[in-house]
């Protein structure tokens, strides 16, 4: 569950501007502020089921955006490359050729 929450939070960061105001609000309240479905429903005068449906549909939309745009995936790849670069900086024997390859990879993913 924690892995799903973390993933949805990242996807929300990348794609929130593509959501409606209501979708953005419900996702912020549910995932970022950790309010329950019932608390959100009570605050906005809707049923718990309506909030649940909205959150689930929005999660599916975020996953769909990621499938098409791959912004989060590319972000994760860049982080891995930076981690590898940092490791290579301390390893002088293989540094130059490996650094060139990683930098080339980073340039290709811009």
C-alpha positions in Angstrom: 0.0 0.0 0.0 2.8 2.4 0.8 4.4 1.8 -2.6 1.1 2.5 -4.3 0.7 5.7 -2.3 4.2 6.8 -3.1 3.7 6.1 -6.8 0.4 8.0 -6.9 2.0 11.0 -5.1 4.8 11.1 -7.7 2.3 10.8 -10.6 0.2 13.5 -9.0 3.2 15.8 -8.8 4.0 15.2 -12.5 0.4 15.3 -13.9 -1.7 17.4 -11.5 -2.0 20.3 -14.0 -3.9 17.9 -16.3 -6.6 17.3 -13.7 -9.8 19.2 -13.0 -9.9 21.4 -9.9 -12.2 18.8 -8.1 -9.9 15.9 -9.0 -6.9 17.8 -7.8 -8.6 18.8 -4.5 -9.8 15.2 -3.7 -6.3 13.8 -4.5 -4.6 16.4 -2.4 -6.9 15.8 0.5 -6.8 12.0 0.3 -3.2 11.4 -0.5 -1.3 14.4 0.7 -3.3 15.4 3.7 -4.3 11.8 4.5 -8.0 12.5 5.0 -10.4 9.6 4.9 -13.0 9.3 2.2 -15.7 9.9 4.8 -14.0 13.1 6.0 -13.7 14.4 2.4 -17.3 13.5 1.7 -18.5 15.3 4.9 -16.5 18.4 4.1 -18.0 18.7 0.6 -21.5 17.4 1.1 -21.2 14.4 -1.2 -21.3 10.6 -0.5 -18.3 8.6 0.5 -18.9 6.5 -2.7 -18.7 9.7 -4.9 -15.3 10.6 -3.4 -14.1 7.0 -3.7 -15.2 6.9 -7.4 -13.5 10.2 -8.1 -10.2 9.2 -6.5 -10.1 5.8 -8.3 -10.9 7.3 -11.7 -8.3 10.0 -11.1 -5.7 7.3 -10.1 -6.5 5.5 -13.4 -6.1 8.7 -15.3 -2.7 9.4 -13.7 -1.6 5.9 -14.6 -2.8 6.4 -18.2 -0.9 9.7 -18.5 2.2 8.0 -17.3 1.7 5.2 -19.8 1.5 7.7 -22.6 4.0 10.4 -21.4 6.5 8.4 -19.2 7.5 11.5 -17.2 7.9 9.6 -14.0 9.7 6.8 -15.6 12.2 9.1 -17.3 12.7 10.9 -13.9 13.5 7.6 -12.2 16.0 6.7 -15.0 17.7 10.1 -14.6 18.0 9.6 -10.8 19.6 6.1 -11.4 22.1 7.6 -13.9 23.0 10.4 -11.5 23.5 7.8 -8.7 25.8 5.8 -11.1 27.7 9.0 -11.9 28.3 9.7 -8.3 29.5 6.2 -7.7 31.9 6.4 -10.7 33.4 9.7 -9.5 34.9 7.7 -6.5 36.2 4.9 -8.8 39.1 6.4 -10.8 39.9 3.3 -12.8 36.7 3.1 -14.8 35.7 6.7 -14.6 36.4 8.3 -17.9 34.7 5.9 -20.4 31.8 5.1 -18.1 31.2 8.8 -17.4 31.1 9.5 -21.1 28.5 6.7 -21.7 26.3 7.9 -18.8 26.5 11.6 -19.9 25.6 10.5 -23.4 22.6 8.6 -22.0 21.5 11.6 -20.1 21.7 13.8 -23.2 19.6 11.3 -25.1 16.9 11.4 -22.5 16.4 15.2 -22.3 
